[in-house]
């Protein structure tokens, strides 16, 4: 992380209410499919690498930017950096990807991308996040993994 903040005064957004769990939700005999809200709940509390705020509070992740195809086992998440030249975009994308890979069944193919038109290096960031070998190499870097773990709330 840099010593100076890129976005000194980010705009804050209201968090959505927690999802209420009903008796139907608790029935273990019913195989329910994942929905966008469930995926959002998994990633909404990831910490921003630069600010003591969550990705939800900064509007970096939104429920309406999540697509799920349960039949094809595919999940797509788009995220919106707070500024168009955010140097943390790849780290944020990696944090989202890692959180989902840790929380979801292994059958899912997870795709994480920058929301189109929201970052100056959108293509390069998306290419990095889509490259399994580059993601695996990044996760082998102990310093980078420590930063990602801090973002997803795991104490090292």
C-alpha positions, 0 to 999 in steps of 0.5 A: 500500500502506498503512503498517500491515499489516491482517493482521500475522500471517497463517497460513502453509500448506505449499506443494505439491510441484512437478509432475514433468515426464514424457516424455509432458508434453514431447511437442510433437505431443500437444495436451494440455488445460489442467488445474487444476494447470497453472493453479494453477502459473501463479498460485501464486507471485504475491506478496501485496501486503502480505507477502513471501509467495506467494498459495499460502503464504497459502492465497489460491489453491488448486488445488481452487478452479480450474475449467476448461472446455477445450471452452468455453475458460473458466477460473474461479479463486476466491481467498480473502483472508486476512481478511474485510475485506482491502483488497487483495482487488481488487488480488490478483484483478487480479494473478491475472487479469493473470498468467493473461491474460499466460500463457494463449492468448487464446482463454480467457475468464478469470473471477476471483472471491472465494471465496463467504462469505470477504470482506465486500465480495465482491459489489463486488470480484467486480463490479470484477473481472468488468468488462472496462472497469474492469480495462482502466482499472486496467491503464492506471494506471501506479502500479497496473500497477507494483504488479501487476507486482511481485506477478506478479514482473516487475521494472519 
